[in-house]
Amino acid sequence: MTDKISSSAPTHHSIYRKIYYIRIIFAIIAGLLCGILNLKEGLGLIVGTSFFILTYILFRYVIRGIYSNVKDYRKLYTTGIFSYFLIWYVIWVITYDIIWM
């Protein structure tokens, strides 16, 4: 018996952790973009939501390693959704206040 863990197959927790962190990075980028471009109300919401949808497209078509290892595809949509929108909104407001107020 060996206690070695196969490094070829990533664990499910590490895949969801990667999805979460990538979405957080995109939330920071979207928040900075919305604040720097002085976007208000609906247009900022469209940009933030578009970046979230872009992360799904990124996982689905560009980074095939993530999509092929996800067992529950519902988690692909929902992992980090609340953190994404909260961080995006906070970064947007802080950036807007620093630059435009």
Summary of the structure (lengths in Angstrom):
residues: 101
radius of gyration: 16.6
end to end distance: 64.7
largest distance: 64.7
contacts: 274
relative contact order: 0.21
helix: 78%
strand: 0%
